[in-house]
Amino acid sequence: MPSVCSLRLCGYFIIHAKSHYKENPRLGEDLSNPKYDPFWTKAQELGVVVFMHPQSAENVVKPDGLKGRGDLGNIIGNPLETAVFLTHMMFNGTLDRFPGLKICAAHGGGYMPSYLGRFEVACQVRNNANCVNKKHPSEYLKSQILVDSIVVSEEGLRHLVAEVGAGQVVFGTDEPFNWPTSVDTILNASFLSDAQKEAILGGNCAKMLRL
């Protein structure tokens, strides 16, 4: 399982985690499972931010389901895996069990912010949803979950900020991988105030890392 000892070694700032755990990713275990509560307990105790980065949805889709042209494991699989992870952390009650836990999700939080309305009503309208969360997904997105700015377009950034708030978005680059930087997109965004631009480009990250 994710190592509690490694949390101590990482100090009091940030650790990097996958969305699931197992040597064979296709059989990966959901980290919202209570068996991993010692990991989340220590993360909350130390006050570290857990940065979640997906791995092409290997734990979500069937083998070779995203194989082919377009690098679909990256452009579809990664945001899909992130959305599944965040949903499990919410709907399975993990974020309620650890109200001081902070998670930063890569790639703008995956598909969740883009399709938030469906997530918001699922527990009320789906008879088989069996959710145990105490709050709506939007409330977790505006408190315990931060997201990076890698959404690649101005409209994507506008929608992301509208759903989660400028205070929950941190600047991201996805280095060393070849994706467009969002610096100019943020600086030229007419829907952001100067204070919001400063926050996204550095202030929010500094606050997250307690610098």
Secondary structure as UniProt FT lines:
FT   HELIX           4..10
FT   STRAND          14..17
FT   STRAND          20..21
FT   HELIX           25..27
FT   STRAND          29..30
FT   TURN            31..32
FT   HELIX           34..36
FT   HELIX           37..46
FT   STRAND          49..52
FT   TURN            56..60
FT   TURN            63..66
FT   TURN            69..70
FT   HELIX           73..77
FT   HELIX           78..91
FT   HELIX           94..97
FT   TURN            99..100
FT   STRAND          102..105
FT   HELIX           107..109
FT   TURN            110..112
FT   HELIX           113..115
FT   HELIX           116..125
FT   TURN            127..128
FT   HELIX           137..141
FT   TURN            142..144
FT   STRAND          145..148
FT   HELIX           154..164
FT   HELIX           166..168
FT   STRAND          169..170
FT   TURN            175..176
FT   HELIX           183..187
FT   TURN            190..191
FT   HELIX           194..198
FT   HELIX           199..203
FT   HELIX           204..208
FT   TURN            209..210
//
